[in-house]
Amino acid sequence: MGGTSGRRLAIKRVRVPTTMKAAVIDRVGDPDVLTLATLPVPSLDPDEVLIALHTAGVASWDAEMRGGWWPTKKRPPFPLVLGTDGSGTIAAVGSRVRRFAVGDVVYAYSFGSPKGGFYAEYVAVAATNVGRRPSSLSLRDAGAGPATGLTALQGIENVLRVKRGESVVVVGASGGVGSLALQFAKWKGARVLATASGKDGVALVKRLGADAAVDGRGGADLRDAALQFAPDGLDAIFATAGGDVLERLIDAVRPGGRVVWPSGIEPEPRKRRGITFDSYDAAGGVREFARLTAAIESAKLKVPIAATFSLADAAKAHERLAAGHVLGKVVLRVRGR
């Protein structure tokens, strides 16, 4: 399954069982509240598709949900299936869906779905939040990319509006979002200074195309490093983390420069006169997925995978997140090799 390169598998019908395996929580708490359970396969609304999942992404916000935070006022009842993105094959389509057919190979994103998330053998997703898997990515890499890819691309392209020749810093460039933002900024023609975590993080961002890199935890004078990279001042910063590293880099931003970060970063940067500051939330949708797919293929994007766990080992995946120093994205292998 993982080696399929076409848009549709060579099957016309998929036999959908009534039950499925899923990694669930029945209470909030530490990673060990994640256990494997048998649940009913989600039913479909007319505008939804059912995806037989191959890979599910594991993200920091999943851990926050496990710990008690939820993106909406009302959290769905337990047992609760976490996971906001993944990849797989369309197993069934709702009566109003025309864009997809059974057998299409796709990737998808859905945040806080009341029908359950992607840590499962099947997930029901609004068809508008589904895209055909980029031909340049394996199912594993595509499953790691929807949430982080949409966040990175929209930040670089729509909010920061990076232009060719600009000097851009990507803060936290060795992480899930930052590693993709770095590549999208290079694709836009920017010169990129990347901050990363540790020597291995610095090595990763250099392999991904950073023009220069600095260890954000290594004690270097980041303002001086930025001004050495851009003597007239930085044009823009894309930040995936706040704190002292970001503040020191903002000191090197030229008047008229821009600083952008995805919502939820704490602490938020201190505003400075003459510099534009903006936060944003990534959006899903038909156009958004089409643009992401085109950008991934054009940029020849690489999706760094920090670790892969089985669905039964979802708790271990969350323990890996909690341990920190995650270079790229942690994923769950739901089916296939």
SULMOCOR-V452704 format. One line per field, one symbol per residue. phi: phi as a letter, one per 30 degrees, with the letter a starting at -180 (. if undefined). Layout:
# SULMOCOR-V452704
phi = ???
This chain:
# SULMOCOR-V452704
phi = .dcdcddbddbcbcdcddbbdbdbccadldedddbdbcbddedcdeccbccddcbbdbbddddddedkdbdcdcdddddccdjcalblbdcabddcdbdbbejdcbbabacidddjccdadbbcbeedcbbdeeddcdddddddcddddddddddddccdhdceidcbccdidcdddddddeddddedjddbcccbciddddddddddjddabbddcciddddddddddbedjddabcccacjdeddddddcddejdbbbadejdbdddddbdibdcacacdcckddddddddddedddhdccdcdabbdedceddddddeddihccjbdbccdaic
